[in-house]
Amino acid sequence: KLCGYLNKLGIKGPIKTWKSRWFFYDENKCHLLYYRTAQDINPLGSIDLSSASFDCKVENGEGVFEIRTPSRVFTLKAISKQAMMYWLQQLQMRRWKFCNAQSGFPGAKVQWNFVLLSCFCVLVCFYLDVVDNEDFLPPVKTPTEAVGLKAASLSAPQTSTALQNISLKHPWTEIQNTVYNICGSKQLWRNSGNVFTFSEFQEHPENVNEEQEAEVKAGFEEGVLEDERMESRLNWVRKARWMKSGLPGLPEELSRERNPMDKVSVLQQRILTLTEEVKSQKELVKLLHKALEAAQQEKRVSSMYLTAAEDKDRLELVRHKVRQIADLTSRLEALEQEKKELEQILILRDSHIQELKEHVQLLMEKNHAKQEVIMALTEQMARELSDPLQEANTITAETLYKQQEEIEHLKDDIDAYKTQNQFLNSEIHQVTRLWTSVAENEKALLMKCACLQARNCQMESKYLTVLRKLQEAVPGLPSSHAELVRNLIREALQWDVKEEGEEALFFELTSPLCPSSEYDEYGFMTVPDYEVEDWKLLAKIQALEIKSNNLRSQEVVEKPLRDRWNSVGELSPSAELKSLIRSGIPVEHRQRVWRWIVSRHCSHLPGHYQRLLRQSKSTEHPAYRQIELDLPRTLTNNKHFSSPTSQLIPKLRRVLLAFSWHNPAIGYCQGLNRLAAVALLVLEDEESAFWCLVHIVENLMPADYYSDTLITSQVDQRVFKDFLSEKLPRLMAHFEQYRIDVSLITFNWFLVAFVDSLVSDILLRVWDAFLYEGTKVIFRYALAIFKYNEEEILRIHDSVEIYQYLRFFTRMIMDGRKLMNIAFNYLNPFPMKLLRNRRSMHREELEAELGELEQIKAAYVRERAEQGP
C-alpha cells in the first residue's frame, strides 16, 4: 500500500502553513486521499491523479514537490529527499498503470493538453540528452520509516499547536472523526480509569485483532451473550486497538532510555502532547453540546406545539416563536453593526501596526548601517595594527575558503538540478505517450463520425432522388398521393432549418472533418434558393452528395493535398505546381496563389487604379447605366451580393467603372460583372480584383472575346463542337439526330468561365487551373461536364426533354474529383497548338460568312433604295 505522512501546504488568505496529513492511494479511482491522522475514518479531501502532473523544484527546498491538476496545484513536503523521490516514482507508476487500464475518450485530450503544457513550462533550460529507453531515474528504495503501513503505527509529525493541524475547511469531517475517537477514548477511561495502564493489554499481547471484534459483534447480534459482558469485551478490543495506535512506540522509547530522568522527560513530553490534544477535543465537545442544547430546545417547543389542545395555545406558541425570531434578528443586526465597528477598528490598528513596522524597519536599517560603519572602522584599525604580509595571507585564506564553500554549494545545486531534470524528462515522456494515445483515439472517433455522416448524407440524397422521381410521376397519381408527395418534398427542403440548431455543437467539435453551414467560406449558399421547386430539390441532392464525397475524401485526399500545399514555400512555375493547382488550392492558400498568378502577367502600375477611380467620379462613363442594371443581378446566391446594401456592391461598381476607362475598346460587356465578383470574393482587395479582371480579359481570353460582335466567343463555340465530335462522338451524333445546338447552353459557360453554372466548390477549382493555364481549361471542363452526364443524355429521346435536361444538368454533378479526373486525364491529349489552329480556321470561316452577310445586306439595301418608296 502506498501511504504515509506528508506535510501539505495550506493557504488561508496571506497565511501559509504546513499541516501534517496522512496520505493514502486509492487504486480504484486513481485518487490520493488525505486524512488528519492515520486513525481517522473520513478523508479531508482527495487529489485526482489521472490527469495530474508532478514537479519538484530545487528552489522550493528539500523534500518539497508539487502535484498539478487542471484545477489546483498541491504542494507537499516529505521528510527527506529519498522519501520525496519514492513518492514521485510511485505516483508516476500508478498513474501510468491506471491510465493504461482505462479506455481513451476524446474529452481527455483537453486535460492532457494542460498537463503537457505545464510540464514544458517547468522544464529547465539545460536539457540533458534523453535516451530511447525509459530509465531516466534508478528506482528509489522504499523508506519504510516514512512510507507504508508501518508508518501508521508511528506518531504523526507534531505542529507548534494542536489546533494548528485541524482543517478549518472541513469542520463536519473533523467532528465526525473526533466523535469516533472520543467514543473509543471514553470506553478506555471507563474500563481502566487510566490510559497508561498496560496490564490488561499485556495479558493478551498478540491476540487482539479484527477477527475478535467481528466475532464479538456477531455474538451480540444473535443474542448469545449478555449486554454487559458484550460491552466489556468490545471495550477491551477497542482499548487494545487504541493502545496500538494511540501510544505508538512509547514502550520502545522508555526501553531505550536507560536514565530514569530521561524516561520521566519522555513521559512528560507525552503528557503535554496528550493534554494539547484533549484541549482541542474539549473545544469540539463544547460545540457539540451547544448544538445539542439548541436541538433539544427546538424539540421542546415542537412538542409543546403538538401537544397543545386548542388553536389559541398553538397560536400563542407561534407568536412566541415569531417574537423570538424578531429578537434574534435584532440581535443579529446589532452583532453585524458591532462586527463592522470591530472591522474598522481592526483596519485602523492594522494601519497603525504597519506604520510601527515601517518605523521599526527604518530604525533597524539605521542600526544596521551604524553596525556596518563600526565593523568597517574596526577592520581598518585591525589592518593598520597588523603586519601587511600577514594581512594579505589572511585575506587570501579567507577568499579561498569562501570559494571552496561556493564550489561545494554549486556542486550540490548541479546534482539537484540533474535529478530534477531527469524526473521531468520521465514525466514529459510518459505524459506525451498518454496524450498521443488519447489524440489517436479522438482522431479515430472523429473519422468514424465523418464516415457515418457521409453515409447519412448519401441516404438523404437517395431519399430526395426517390421523391424527385415521384414528383415527375405526380400527374399520374391520385390526388391524395400527389398531395402526400408534395408535403414530403416540402418537409425535405426544410430539413436544414430544423437541424441547424441541433447540429451546431457537433459541427463545432468536428469542423476540421465535416464543414457544413448555410453558406460556404466565400458566402455562396450551399443550397441555392431557386424559385422552381424541382431545381431546389436537385440543388439539395447535389449539396448532400458533395458533402458526402468531401467527408469521405477528407483524410485520404484533402489532408495529404493540404500538407503538400503547406510545404510549398516560394512559388515558381513548375510541373509540380501545375499538378497541385489542378488538384485544387486550399482556401487558406488560394488568395496568395491567385495574387502571384496575376502579378506574373500584369505589371501593376502604381497609382493607375486610383487615377481611373478619380476619372470615373469626374466623368460619367457611357456604360454606367448598364453597370448599375447588372449589379443587383450579380451572384444572387451569394450573401455578399444578394442585397443592394451589401459591402461588396460598391467595390464591384468601382472595379467595373475603372476597367471601363482602362479598356475603352471593350468598355463594359455583360458577364464582366460576374468575373469581377468572383475575383473580389477571393482576393478581397478591390485593386487586386481589378488587375485580376484585366488579366482574364487581356491575357487569358483571345482578342475580341468581349467586343460588340463577340466574334471570338462564337469561334470558340464552333471549336468546342469540333472537340465534342472528336472526344464524345456518340453524344454529338445524338445531338445531331435531334438537332440540338449545344452553343445555346455552353456560350454562357465560356463567356463567364462557368460562374452561376457550377457550385462554388467545383467552380473555384476550375478557376484555379483557368487562371494558371488559360482558356484550354474551359474547354477541358466543358467536355468533362458532358462526359459526366453522357449516359443520362443518351437515354433521352426527345429534343424538348434534352433541352430541359441541359438547362440544369450541371446540378447533377456530385463528385468534383471525378469531374477533374475526366478533364485532365480522360480527355488527354489536348495540345494548345491544336486549339490555336482550330480557332484560326473557324475565325476565317466566320469572318467570310459575316462578309457574305454584309454583302447580302448591302445589296438588299441598294435594291430597296432603287425600288423607291
C-alpha positions in Angstrom: 0.0 0.0 0.0 1.2 3.5 -0.9 0.5 5.5 2.3 2.4 7.7 4.7 2.6 11.1 6.4 3.4 14.2 4.3 3.2 17.9 5.1 0.6 19.7 3.0 0.9 23.5 2.4 -2.3 25.2 3.5 -3.1 28.7 2.3 -5.7 30.8 4.1 -5.5 34.3 2.6 -2.0 35.7 3.1 -1.2 33.0 5.7 0.7 29.9 4.6 1.2 27.0 7.0 2.4 23.4 6.8 -0.1 20.8 8.1 0.6 17.2 8.7 -1.6 14.8 6.7 -1.9 11.1 6.3 -2.0 10.3 2.6 -3.4 7.0 1.1 -3.5 6.0 -2.5 -6.9 4.6 -3.8 -6.1 2.3 -6.7 -9.7 2.0 -7.9 -10.2 5.7 -8.6 -6.5 6.8 -9.0 -7.1 9.3 -6.2 -4.7 10.3 -3.4 -6.8 10.7 -0.2 -5.5 12.6 2.8 -6.6 12.5 6.5 -5.5 14.4 9.6 -4.2 11.2 11.2 -4.0 7.6 10.2 -6.8 6.6 12.6 -9.4 8.9 11.0 -12.3 7.3 9.1 -13.3 10.1 6.8 -10.8 11.8 4.4 -10.4 15.6 4.4 -10.0 15.6 0.6 -8.6 13.9 -2.4 -6.3 14.6 -5.4 -7.2 13.2 -8.8 -4.0 11.8 -10.3 -5.5 10.5 -13.6 -4.9 13.9 -15.2 -2.2 15.3 -12.9 1.5 16.1 -13.5 4.3 16.1 -11.0 7.1 18.5 -10.4 10.0 19.1 -8.0 11.8 22.4 -7.8 15.1 22.8 -6.1 14.4 26.3 -5.0 11.4 25.2 -3.0 13.5 23.3 -0.5 14.5 19.8 0.3 11.6 17.2 0.1 9.1 19.7 -1.5 7.2 18.6 -4.6 4.1 19.6 -6.4 1.1 17.8 -7.9 -0.5 19.9 -10.6 -4.2 19.1 -11.6 -6.2 21.1 -14.1 -8.0 22.9 -11.3 -5.4 23.2 -8.5 -1.7 22.9 -7.5 -1.0 20.9 -4.3 2.4 21.5 -2.6 3.6 18.6 -0.4 6.7 18.0 1.6 8.4 14.7 2.6 10.7 14.1 5.5 13.7 13.6 3.2 14.8 13.8 -0.5 14.7 10.0 -0.7 11.1 9.9 0.5 10.2 12.6 -2.0 11.7 10.7 -5.0 10.0 7.5 -3.8 6.6 9.2 -3.7 7.1 10.8 -7.1 8.2 7.5 -8.7 5.4 5.5 -7.2 2.7 8.1 -8.2 4.1 8.2 -11.8 4.0 4.4 -12.0 0.5 4.1 -10.6 -0.9 6.9 -12.8 0.5 5.1 -15.9 -1.0 1.8 -14.8 -4.4 3.4 -14.2 -4.4 5.3 -17.5 -3.4 2.2 -19.5 -6.3 0.3 -17.8 -8.9 2.9 -18.8 -10.3 3.2 -22.4 -9.4 6.5 -24.1 -12.1 9.1 -24.9 -11.8 12.4 -26.9 -12.7 14.6 -23.9 -9.4 13.6 -22.2 -7.4 15.4 -24.8 -8.1 18.8 -23.2 -6.8 17.7 -19.8 -3.7 16.1 -21.2 -3.0 19.3 -23.2 -2.9 21.2 -19.9 -0.7 18.5 -18.3 1.7 18.6 -21.2 1.9 22.4 -21.3 2.6 22.6 -17.5 5.4 20.1 -17.9 7.1 22.0 -20.6 6.8 25.3 -18.7 8.8 23.9 -15.8 11.5 22.2 -17.9 14.9 23.6 -17.0 17.0 25.3 -19.7 19.9 22.8 -19.8 18.0 19.8 -21.2 20.1 16.6 -21.0 20.3 14.1 -23.8 17.3 11.7 -23.5 17.9 8.1 -24.4 15.3 5.9 -26.0 14.5 3.8 -23.0 12.5 5.0 -20.0 15.2 4.5 -17.3 15.5 8.2 -16.6 16.0 7.6 -12.8 17.0 4.5 -10.9 14.3 3.1 -8.7 14.4 4.5 -5.1 14.4 2.1 -2.2 11.3 2.1 -0.1 11.8 4.3 3.0 10.0 2.1 5.5 10.2 4.6 8.3 8.2 7.2 6.3 6.0 5.2 3.9 3.8 2.1 4.2 1.6 0.5 6.9 4.5 0.6 9.4 4.4 4.4 9.3 0.8 4.3 10.5 2.0 2.9 13.9 4.3 5.9 14.3 3.1 9.2 15.7 2.2 12.0 13.3 4.6 14.8 13.0 3.8 17.4 15.6 3.0 21.0 14.9 3.5 24.0 17.2 -0.1 23.9 18.5 -2.7 21.1 18.4 -5.3 23.4 16.8 -2.9 24.4 14.0 -3.2 21.0 12.4 -7.1 21.0 12.4 -8.7 21.6 9.0 -11.0 24.6 9.1 -12.3 23.9 5.6 -13.8 20.6 6.6 -15.4 21.1 10.1 -18.0 18.4 9.6 -15.4 15.7 8.7 -13.3 16.8 11.7 -16.3 16.5 14.0 -17.1 13.0 12.7 -13.5 11.8 13.2 -13.4 13.5 16.6 -16.6 11.8 17.8 -15.3 8.5 16.6 -12.1 9.0 18.5 -13.9 10.3 21.6 -16.1 7.2 21.8 -13.1 5.0 21.7 -11.3 7.1 24.4 -14.3 7.1 26.8 -14.6 3.3 26.7 -11.0 3.1 27.7 -11.3 5.5 30.6 -14.4 3.8 31.9 -12.9 0.3 32.0 -9.4 1.1 33.2 -9.5 4.6 34.6 -6.0 5.3 33.3 -4.9 5.4 29.7 -1.4 4.5 30.7 -2.3 1.1 32.3 -0.8 -1.7 30.3 -1.8 -4.6 32.5 -4.9 -5.7 30.6 -3.2 -5.1 27.3 -0.1 -7.1 28.3 -2.2 -10.2 29.3 -3.3 -10.5 25.7 -0.4 -9.0 23.7 -0.8 -11.0 20.5 -4.4 -12.0 20.2 -6.2 -8.6 19.7 -7.2 -8.3 16.1 -10.1 -7.6 13.7 -11.4 -11.1 13.8 -12.1 -11.0 17.6 -14.1 -7.8 17.2 -16.1 -9.2 14.3 -16.7 -12.4 16.4 -18.0 -10.4 19.4 -20.3 -8.2 17.2 -21.8 -11.3 15.6 -22.5 -12.9 19.0 -24.1 -9.6 20.1 -26.5 -9.6 17.1 -27.5 -13.3 17.7 -28.3 -12.5 21.4 -25.9 -15.2 22.7 -24.0 -13.0 25.1 -25.4 -10.6 27.7 -25.3 -6.9 27.2 -22.8 -6.1 29.9 -20.4 -8.9 29.0 -20.6 -7.9 25.4 -19.9 -4.3 26.2 -16.9 -5.1 28.3 -15.4 -7.3 25.7 -15.9 -4.7 23.0 -14.4 -2.1 25.2 -11.3 -4.3 25.7 -10.9 -4.9 22.0 -11.2 -1.2 21.2 -8.8 -0.3 24.0 -6.3 -2.8 22.7 -6.5 -1.3 19.2 -6.3 2.2 20.6 -3.2 1.3 22.7 -1.6 0.1 19.5 -2.5 3.2 17.5 -2.8 5.9 20.2 0.5 5.4 22.0 2.8 4.1 19.3 6.4 3.5 20.3 6.1 4.5 23.9 7.4 1.3 25.5 10.2 1.3 22.9 11.2 4.8 23.8 11.1 4.0 27.5 13.2 0.9 27.0 15.8 2.9 25.0 16.2 5.4 27.8 18.4 3.9 30.5 18.4 7.0 32.7 15.2 7.4 34.8 15.3 11.1 34.3 15.2 10.6 30.6 12.2 8.3 30.9 10.4 10.9 33.0 11.2 13.6 30.4 9.8 11.4 27.7 6.6 10.7 29.7 6.3 14.4 30.5 6.6 15.3 26.8 3.9 12.7 26.0 1.6 14.1 28.7 2.0 17.6 27.2 1.1 16.3 23.8 -1.9 14.4 25.0 -3.0 17.5 27.1 -3.0 19.7 24.0 -5.0 17.0 22.1 -7.5 16.8 25.0 -7.9 20.6 24.9 -8.7 20.6 21.2 -11.2 17.7 21.8 -12.9 19.6 24.6 -13.4 22.6 22.4 -15.1 20.4 19.8 -17.2 18.8 22.6 -18.4 22.2 23.7 -19.5 23.0 20.2 -21.4 19.7 20.1 -23.0 20.4 23.5 -24.3 23.8 22.2 -25.7 22.2 19.1 -27.4 19.5 21.2 -28.9 22.1 23.6 -30.3 24.1 20.6 -31.8 20.9 19.1 -33.3 19.9 22.5 -34.8 23.4 22.9 -36.3 23.2 19.4 -37.7 19.7 20.2 -39.4 21.0 23.4 -41.0 23.9 21.5 -42.2 21.5 18.8 -43.6 19.1 21.5 -45.5 21.9 23.1 -46.9 22.9 19.8 -48.0 19.4 19.0 -49.5 18.7 22.5 -51.4 22.0 22.6 -55.1 21.2 22.9 -56.6 24.4 21.4 -55.7 26.6 18.4 -55.3 29.6 20.7 -52.4 27.8 22.5 -50.8 26.9 19.3 -51.3 30.4 18.0 -49.6 31.8 21.2 -46.7 29.4 20.7 -46.3 30.6 17.1 -46.4 34.2 18.2 -43.9 33.5 20.8 -41.7 31.9 18.1 -42.1 35.0 15.9 -41.1 37.2 18.8 -38.0 35.1 19.3 -37.2 35.4 15.6 -37.6 39.1 15.7 -35.4 39.3 18.9 -32.8 37.1 17.2 -33.0 39.3 14.1 -32.4 42.5 16.1 -29.5 40.8 18.0 -28.1 39.7 14.6 -28.2 43.3 13.3 -26.6 44.5 16.5 -23.9 41.9 16.1 -23.3 42.8 12.5 -23.1 46.5 13.4 -20.6 45.6 16.1 -18.7 43.4 13.6 -18.5 46.4 11.2 -17.2 48.6 14.1 -14.6 46.0 15.1 -13.5 45.7 11.4 -13.0 49.4 11.2 -11.0 49.3 14.5 -9.0 46.4 13.1 -8.3 48.3 9.9 -7.1 51.3 12.0 -5.0 49.0 14.1 -3.5 47.3 11.1 -2.6 50.7 9.6 -1.0 51.7 13.0 0.9 48.4 13.1 2.1 48.9 9.6 3.3 52.4 10.5 5.1 50.9 13.5 6.7 48.2 11.4 7.9 50.8 8.9 9.3 52.8 11.8 11.0 49.7 13.3 12.3 48.8 9.8 13.8 52.3 9.5 15.4 52.0 12.9 16.8 48.6 12.0 18.2 49.9 8.8 19.9 52.8 10.6 21.2 50.4 13.2 22.5 48.1 10.5 24.2 51.0 8.8 25.8 52.0 12.0 27.0 48.5 12.7 28.5 48.3 9.2 30.3 51.5 9.8 31.6 50.2 13.1 32.7 47.0 11.5 34.5 48.8 8.7 36.3 51.1 11.2 37.3 48.0 13.3 38.6 46.2 10.3 40.5 49.3 9.2 42.1 49.6 12.6 43.0 45.9 12.7 44.7 46.2 9.3 46.7 49.2 10.4 47.9 47.5 13.5 48.7 44.1 11.9 51.6 43.1 9.7 50.8 43.8 6.0 52.1 40.4 4.9 50.1 38.5 7.5 47.0 40.6 6.5 47.5 39.5 2.8 47.8 35.8 3.8 44.7 36.1 5.9 42.7 37.6 3.1 43.9 35.0 0.6 43.0 32.1 3.0 39.5 33.6 3.7 38.9 34.1 0.0 40.0 30.6 -0.8 37.7 29.1 1.9 34.7 31.1 0.6 35.4 29.9 -2.9 35.6 26.3 -1.8 32.3 26.7 0.0 30.7 28.3 -3.1 32.0 25.4 -5.2 30.5 22.8 -2.9 27.2 24.7 -2.9 27.3 24.8 -6.7 28.0 21.1 -6.9 25.0 20.3 -4.7 22.9 22.6 -6.9 24.1 20.8 -10.0 23.3 17.4 -8.6 19.8 18.6 -7.5 19.1 20.1 -10.9 20.3 16.9 -12.7 17.9 14.8 -10.5 15.1 17.3 -11.2 15.8 17.3 -14.9 15.8 13.5 -15.1 12.5 13.3 -13.3 10.9 16.0 -15.6 12.2 14.1 -18.6 10.5 11.0 -17.4 7.3 12.9 -16.7 7.2 14.6 -20.1 7.9 11.2 -21.8 5.1 9.5 -20.0 2.6 12.3 -20.4 3.4 12.6 -24.1 2.7 8.9 -24.6 -0.6 9.3 -22.8 -1.6 12.4 -24.8 -0.6 10.7 -28.1 -2.8 7.7 -27.2 -5.8 9.9 -26.4 -5.2 12.0 -29.6 -5.2 8.9 -31.7 -8.4 7.6 -30.1 -10.0 11.0 -30.7 -8.9 11.1 -34.3 -10.4 7.6 -34.9 -13.7 8.6 -33.4 -13.8 11.8 -35.5 -13.1 9.8 -38.6 -15.9 7.3 -37.6 -18.3 10.3 -37.1 -17.3 11.6 -40.6 -17.9 8.3 -42.2 -21.3 8.0 -40.5 -22.3 11.5 -41.5 -21.2 10.8 -45.1 -23.4 7.7 -45.1 -26.2 9.7 -43.7 -25.8 12.3 -46.4 -26.0 9.6 -49.1 -29.1 8.2 -47.5 -30.7 11.6 -47.6 -29.6 12.1 -51.2 -31.2 8.8 -52.2 -34.4 9.7 -50.4 -34.6 13.0 -52.2 -33.9 11.3 -55.5 -36.8 9.0 -54.9 -39.0 12.0 -54.1 -37.9 13.7 -57.3 -38.9 10.6 -59.3 -42.3 10.5 -57.6 -42.6 14.2 -58.3 -42.2 13.5 -62.0 -44.9 10.9 -61.7 -47.3 13.2 -59.8 -49.7 13.8 -62.8 -50.4 10.1 -63.0 -51.0 9.6 -59.2 -54.3 10.0 -57.3 -54.8 13.4 -55.7 -54.2 12.1 -52.1 -50.9 10.5 -53.2 -49.8 13.6 -55.1 -50.5 15.8 -52.1 -48.5 13.4 -49.9 -45.6 13.6 -52.3 -45.7 17.4 -52.3 -45.8 17.5 -48.5 -42.8 15.2 -48.3 -40.8 17.3 -50.7 -41.7 20.5 -48.8 -40.5 18.9 -45.5 -37.3 17.6 -47.1 -36.5 21.1 -48.3 -36.9 22.5 -44.7 -34.5 19.9 -43.1 -31.6 22.3 -43.0 -33.6 24.9 -41.0 -34.7 22.3 -38.4 -31.4 20.6 -38.0 -29.2 23.7 -37.9 -29.6 24.3 -34.2 -29.4 20.6 -33.2 -26.1 20.0 -35.2 -24.4 23.3 -34.2 -22.4 21.7 -31.3 -21.5 18.6 -33.3 -20.2 20.7 -36.3 -18.2 22.9 -33.9 -16.4 19.8 -32.4 -15.8 18.1 -35.8 -15.4 21.2 -38.0 -12.0 20.1 -39.4 -13.6 17.0 -40.8 -17.1 17.9 -41.8 -17.7 21.6 -42.6 -21.4 22.3 -43.0 -23.3 25.6 -43.0 -25.9 27.5 -44.9 -23.0 29.4 -46.6 -19.6 28.3 -47.6 -16.3 30.1 -46.9 -16.9 32.7 -49.7 -20.6 33.4 -48.9 -22.2 31.1 -51.5 -25.3 29.3 -50.4 -24.7 25.6 -50.1 -28.3 25.0 -51.3 -29.4 27.9 -53.6 -32.9 29.2 -53.1 -34.4 28.6 -56.6 -37.9 29.6 -57.4 -38.6 26.3 -59.2 -39.2 23.5 -56.7 -37.6 20.9 -58.9 -34.4 22.9 -59.1 -34.5 23.3 -55.3 -34.7 19.5 -54.9 -31.8 19.0 -57.3 -29.7 21.6 -55.5 -30.4 19.9 -52.2 -29.4 16.5 -53.6 -26.2 17.9 -55.1 -25.2 19.6 -51.8 -25.7 16.4 -49.9 -23.7 14.3 -52.4 -20.9 16.9 -52.5 -20.8 16.9 -48.7 -20.7 13.1 -48.6 -17.8 13.0 -51.1 -15.9 15.7 -49.2 -16.3 13.8 -45.9 -15.1 10.5 -47.5 -12.1 12.1 -49.2 -11.1 14.3 -46.3 -8.5 12.0 -44.8 -7.4 10.2 -47.9 -7.2 13.1 -50.4 -7.8 16.5 -48.9 -5.4 16.2 -45.9 -2.4 15.0 -48.0 -3.1 17.7 -50.5 -3.2 20.3 -47.8 0.0 19.0 -46.4 1.7 19.3 -49.8 0.5 22.9 -50.1 1.8 23.7 -46.6 5.2 22.5 -47.6 5.3 24.8 -50.7 7.5 27.8 -50.0 8.2 30.5 -52.6 6.0 30.0 -55.7 7.7 29.4 -59.1 6.4 27.8 -62.3 6.9 24.0 -62.4 5.2 20.8 -63.3 4.6 20.0 -59.6 2.9 23.4 -59.0 0.8 22.8 -62.1 -0.4 19.4 -60.8 -1.1 21.0 -57.4 -3.2 23.8 -58.9 -5.2 21.3 -61.0 -6.0 19.3 -57.8 -7.4 22.5 -56.2 -6.0 25.2 -54.0 -7.0 25.0 -50.3 -8.9 28.0 -49.0 -6.0 29.3 -46.8 -3.6 29.4 -49.8 -5.9 30.4 -52.7 -5.6 34.2 -52.2 -1.8 34.1 -52.1 -1.6 31.9 -55.3 -4.1 34.0 -57.2 -2.2 37.2 -56.4 1.1 35.5 -57.6 -0.5 34.3 -60.8 -1.9 37.8 -61.6 1.3 39.6 -60.7 3.3 37.3 -63.1 1.2 38.5 -66.1 0.1 42.0 -65.2 2.6 44.8 -64.1 0.8 46.8 -61.5 1.2 50.4 -62.4 1.5 52.5 -59.2 -1.5 54.8 -58.7 -3.1 53.7 -62.0 -6.2 52.3 -60.4 -6.7 55.4 -58.2 -6.4 57.6 -61.3 -9.1 55.5 -63.0 -11.4 55.9 -60.0 -10.9 59.7 -60.0 -11.7 59.8 -63.7 -14.9 57.7 -63.2 -16.0 60.2 -60.5 -15.4 63.3 -62.6 -16.9 61.9 -65.8 -19.8 59.5 -66.3 -18.9 56.6 -68.5 -21.4 55.6 -71.2 -21.7 52.1 -69.7 -22.5 53.4 -66.2 -26.3 52.8 -66.6 -25.8 49.2 -67.8 -23.4 48.5 -64.9 -26.0 49.8 -62.4 -28.6 47.5 -64.0 -26.3 44.5 -63.8 -25.1 45.0 -60.2 -28.3 43.6 -58.5 -28.2 40.6 -60.8 -24.7 39.6 -59.8 -24.2 36.3 -57.9 -27.7 36.4 -56.3 -26.9 33.2 -54.4 -24.0 34.9 -52.6 -24.7 36.7 -49.3 -22.1 39.4 -50.2 -24.0 40.5 -53.3 -27.6 39.4 -52.6 -28.6 42.8 -51.2 -28.2 46.3 -52.6 -26.7 47.3 -49.3 -24.0 44.6 -49.3 -20.5 45.8 -48.6 -19.0 44.4 -51.9 -21.6 46.1 -54.2 -19.8 49.5 -54.1 -16.4 47.8 -54.6 -17.7 45.9 -57.6 -19.1 49.1 -59.1 -15.7 50.8 -58.7 -13.9 47.9 -60.3 -16.2 47.7 -63.3 -16.0 51.5 -63.9 -12.3 51.5 -63.6 -12.0 48.7 -66.1 -14.3 50.6 -68.5 -12.0 53.5 -68.5 -8.9 51.3 -68.6 -10.0 49.4 -71.8 -12.1 51.8 -73.9 -12.3 49.2 -76.8 -14.4 46.9 -74.6 -15.7 49.3 -72.0 -18.3 47.1 -70.4 -19.8 43.8 -71.5 -22.4 41.7 -69.7 -20.6 38.9 -67.9 -17.7 41.0 -66.7 -19.6 41.8 -63.5 -19.6 38.1 -62.6 -15.9 37.7 -63.3 -15.0 40.7 -61.2 -17.3 39.5 -58.4 -15.5 36.1 -58.1 -12.2 37.9 -58.1 -13.4 40.2 -55.2 -14.6 37.3 -53.1 -11.2 35.5 -53.2 -8.8 38.5 -53.3 -10.9 40.8 -51.1 -8.9 43.9 -52.2 -10.6 45.8 -55.0 -7.4 46.8 -56.7 -6.2 43.2 -56.8 -9.6 42.2 -58.2 -9.3 44.9 -60.9 -5.9 43.6 -62.1 -7.3 40.0 -62.0 -10.1 41.1 -64.3 -7.5 42.8 -66.6 -5.5 39.5 -66.6 -8.6 37.4 -67.6 -9.8 39.8 -70.4 -6.5 40.9 -71.9 -4.2 37.9 -71.3 -6.2 34.7 -70.9 -9.1 35.3 -73.3 -8.5 35.9 -77.0 -8.9 39.3 -78.5 -12.5 40.5 -79.3 -13.9 38.0 -76.8 -16.0 40.7 -75.2 -16.3 43.1 -78.1 -19.7 44.2 -79.5 -19.8 41.4 -82.1 -18.5 38.7 -79.6 -16.8 37.2 -82.7 -14.2 35.2 -80.8 -16.8 33.8 -78.5 -18.7 32.5 -81.5 -15.5 31.0 -82.8 -14.9 29.1 -79.6 -18.4 27.6 -79.8 -17.5 26.1 -83.2 -14.2 24.9 -81.9 -16.0 23.3 -79.0 -18.3 21.4 -81.3 -15.3 20.0 -83.2 -13.8 18.8 -79.9 -17.1 17.3 -78.8 -17.3 15.3 -82.1 -13.8 14.0 -81.6 -13.9 13.3 -77.9 -17.6 12.2 -77.5 -18.7 11.1 -80.9 -21.8 9.1 -79.6 -23.1 12.1 -77.7 -22.5 14.5 -80.7 -24.3 12.1 -83.0 -27.2 12.0 -80.5 -27.4 15.8 -80.6 -27.3 16.0 -84.4 -30.1 13.4 -84.6 -32.4 15.5 -82.5 -31.0 18.9 -83.9 -29.7 20.1 -80.5 -27.5 23.2 -80.7 -25.2 22.9 -77.6 -23.9 26.5 -78.1 -27.2 27.7 -76.6 -26.1 26.1 -73.3 -22.3 26.4 -73.5 -22.0 30.0 -74.8 -22.5 31.5 -71.3 -20.1 28.9 -69.8 -17.2 30.3 -71.9 -18.2 33.9 -71.5 -18.1 33.9 -67.7 -16.0 30.8 -67.0 -18.8 28.7 -65.5 -19.9 31.3 -63.0 -23.5 30.6 -61.9 -23.3 27.3 -63.7 -21.3 25.2 -61.2 -21.4 25.1 -57.5 -18.8 27.1 -55.7 -16.7 24.1 -54.5 -16.2 22.9 -58.1 -16.2 26.4 -59.7 -13.2 27.7 -57.7 -11.2 24.6 -58.6 -11.9 25.3 -62.2 -10.8 28.9 -61.7 -7.6 27.8 -60.0 -6.5 26.0 -63.2 -8.1 28.6 -65.5 -6.0 31.5 -64.1 -2.8 29.5 -64.4 -3.3 27.7 -67.8 -5.8 29.8 -69.7 -8.9 29.1 -71.8 -7.8 25.5 -72.6 -9.1 24.6 -69.1 -12.6 25.9 -70.0 -12.7 23.5 -73.0 -11.5 20.6 -70.8 -14.2 21.1 -68.2 -16.9 21.8 -70.7 -16.2 18.5 -72.4 -15.9 16.8 -68.9 -19.4 18.0 -67.9 -20.9 16.4 -71.0 -18.9 13.2 -70.4 -20.0 13.1 -66.7 -23.7 13.1 -67.8 -23.3 11.4 -71.2 -25.3 8.2 -70.3 -28.2 10.2 -68.9 -28.4 12.3 -72.0 -28.3 9.3 -74.3 -31.3 7.8 -72.6 -33.4 10.9 -73.5 -35.0 10.6 -77.0 -36.9 13.9 -77.3 -35.4 17.2 -78.3 -37.6 19.3 -75.8 -36.7 17.0 -72.9 -33.0 17.1 -73.9 -33.1 21.0 -73.8 -34.9 20.9 -70.5 -32.3 18.5 -69.1 -29.4 20.6 -70.4 -30.7 23.6 -68.5 -30.0 22.1 -65.1 -27.7 19.1 -65.8 -24.7 20.9 -64.2 -26.7 20.4 -61.0 -26.3 16.6 -61.4 -22.5 16.8 -60.9 -21.9 15.4 -57.4 -18.2 14.4 -57.4 -15.8 17.3 -58.2 -12.8 14.9 -58.0 -14.3 12.7 -60.7 -15.0 15.7 -62.9 -11.4 16.9 -62.5 -10.1 13.4 -63.4 -12.2 13.4 -66.6 -11.0 16.9 -67.5 -7.3 16.3 -67.1 -6.8 12.6 -67.6 -9.6 11.1 -69.8 -9.5 13.9 -72.4 -5.8 13.8 -73.0 -4.0 14.7 -75.2 -5.3 18.2 -75.5 -2.5 20.4 -77.0 -2.7 24.1 -77.1 -1.3 24.2 -80.6 -4.4 22.3 -81.9 -6.7 24.8 -80.1 -4.9 27.7 -81.8 -5.1 26.2 -85.2 -8.9 25.4 -84.8 -9.5 28.9 -83.7 -7.7 30.4 -86.7 -9.6 28.1 -89.1 -13.0 28.8 -87.7 -12.3 32.6 -87.4 -11.5 32.8 -91.1 -14.7 30.9 -91.9 -16.8 33.0 -89.6 -15.3 36.3 -91.0 -16.0 35.1 -94.5 -19.6 34.3 -93.5 -20.0 37.6 -91.9 -18.6 39.3 -95.0 -21.1 37.5 -97.2 -23.9 38.5 -94.9 -22.7 42.2 -95.1 -22.6 42.0 -98.9 -26.2 40.5 -99.0 -27.3 43.2 -96.6 -25.7 45.9 -98.7 -27.3 44.5 -101.9 -30.6 44.4 -100.2 -30.3 48.0 -99.1 -29.4 49.1 -102.6 -32.2 47.2 -104.1 -34.7 48.7 -101.7 -33.3 52.2 -102.5 -33.6 51.6 -106.3 -37.2 50.5 -106.0 -38.0 53.7 -104.1 -40.7 54.2 -101.5 
